[in-house]
């Protein structure tokens, strides 16, 4: 199975900040990288797929980049509603696997 | 709009069985793969199974292989997960999700809690 790691495990930021966190796959995943946001007690929500494509309805302050094994998620102009945990996930090969998450505290 | 609602969770003794259901609406159900994902308390999500639109293809995580069975009824727009030989480590919130291209999960249900205490 492809292992996913994320850093940092948590971060604190202020409204208006730009935050970036990273995700690394244990082998190349050809850009098949998805990002999800999860708020406490809720289901994960797809934010970005194929490393950099914004899911419909997701604000443009979210962006993703990367290739090969290393990927990043950036949130510009952080908003109060952006708190939560962010997970990366590879969908290149079965089984799809998730990273351990980055918790963002506002 | 796409709507997924899971049901069937509960408290079950180790070694017991449970059947989860997921009712889908707002899209052409048979056109899509569907997946089950679970999340143990304080942990990240774990994909456990998917099924193709007409049930030709299924896949399972090693952790549930031979114990869990995924199925669907397209006439009822419903997805199922039959869980047998439950263990304490199966305790989690179980989500169904619409699956685009083998793992991109674009819509999720609200989840149903399965508890199998030690």
Interface residues (C-beta under 8 A of the other chain):
Chain A: X32 X34 X36 X38 X42 X43 X44 X45 X46 X49 X50 X55 X87 X89 X90 X91 X92 X94 X95 X96 X97 X98 X99 X100 X101
Chain B: X35 X44 X45 X46 X47 X59 X61 X62 X95 X97 X100 X101 X102 X103 X104 X105 X106 X107 X108 X109 X110 X111
